[in-house]
Amino acid sequence: MLQNLRFALRLIDEAFALHDGVLTEDPPDYQALNRFGQLTLTTNRRCPEGIAALRKCLMLPVPPGEPSHAEIHSIISQLYEVTGDRVAAQSALQAASALDTAPLCTTAAIIPRL
C-alpha cells in the first residue's frame, strides 16, 4: 500500500513538473492554465498557484471546448474553499453566478401540462 502511495505521489509530482512554468508563459495558454488549475484542485496542492493560473484564464478569450469564465470562477471558488478562505470562495461563486447566462431548467419546462 505504501508503494502505491509513493507511486501516486510521484505521478502527481510529474504532472506538476509538466505544468511548471505555465504561469509565466508568454503568450498565456488558456488550456494549459486551466489544466494547471484543475490539477491543483484535484490534488489539493499548490492551490494559490492554481488560483493565479485560473485568474489568468479570466483575462483571455475562452477557446472552443474549454470551460467558460463562469466555470473558471466556480473552480476558483472551490480552490478558495480548500485554502479556507470562505469570503473569497463566496465572492468567486457570486462572480460565476453573475456570468452564468444559461437559462435555468425548471420542472415546468420538463413536465408537460396535463
Stockholm file with secondary structure:
# STOCKHOLM 1.0

chainA/1-114         MLQNLRFALRLIDEAFALHDGVLTEDPPDYQALNRFGQLTLTTNRRCPEGIAALRKCLMLPVPPGEPSHAEIHSIISQLYEVTGDRVAAQSALQAASALDTAPLCTTAAIIPRL
#=GR chainA/1-114 SS CHHHHHHHHHHHHHHHHHHTTGGGCSSCCHHHHHHHHHHHHHHTCSHHHHHHHHHHHTTSCCCTTSCCHHHHHHHHHHHHHHHTCHHHHHHHHHHHHHHCCSCCCCHHHHSCCC
#=GC SS_cons         CHHHHHHHHHHHHHHHHHHTTGGGCSSCCHHHHHHHHHHHHHHTCSHHHHHHHHHHHTTSCCCTTSCCHHHHHHHHHHHHHHHTCHHHHHHHHHHHHHHCCSCCCCHHHHSCCC
//
